């Protein structure tokens, strides 16, 4: 069995069969084909999970949210963290420096 190399952004591949309405009187061959396709899709997902190529959506969303919150918090607290150092380097009052670099501070 030849396995294609995994790209950095895999795209989901789905095998689809035309939907056969129940009233159309699906033949046994059509039903068996649909069943085999579903089994193949399920097997592919299981293999991808074993190879750790599938990412849990809820876990990924929570991680991105956490990282974005940390980034936001870093930007929000930046003026308070650096104002004292900047004021010391230029020889002014830290309160005045904080007021200069953070417009909402007063």
Secondary structure as the mmCIF struct_conf table of DSSP 4:
data_model
#
loop_
_struct_conf.conf_type_id
_struct_conf.id
_struct_conf.beg_label_comp_id
_struct_conf.beg_label_asym_id
_struct_conf.beg_label_seq_id
_struct_conf.end_label_comp_id
_struct_conf.end_label_asym_id
_struct_conf.end_label_seq_id
HELX_LH_PP_P HELX_LH_PP_P1 UNK A 4 UNK A 7
BEND BEND1 UNK A 8 UNK A 9
HELX_RH_3T_P HELX_RH_3T_P1 UNK A 22 UNK A 24
HELX_RH_AL_P HELX_RH_AL_P1 UNK A 28 UNK A 50
TURN_TY1_P TURN_TY1_P1 UNK A 51 UNK A 52
HELX_RH_AL_P HELX_RH_AL_P2 UNK A 57 UNK A 90
TURN_TY1_P TURN_TY1_P2 UNK A 91 UNK A 91
BEND BEND2 UNK A 92 UNK A 92
HELX_RH_AL_P HELX_RH_AL_P3 UNK A 94 UNK A 101
TURN_TY1_P TURN_TY1_P3 UNK A 103 UNK A 104
#
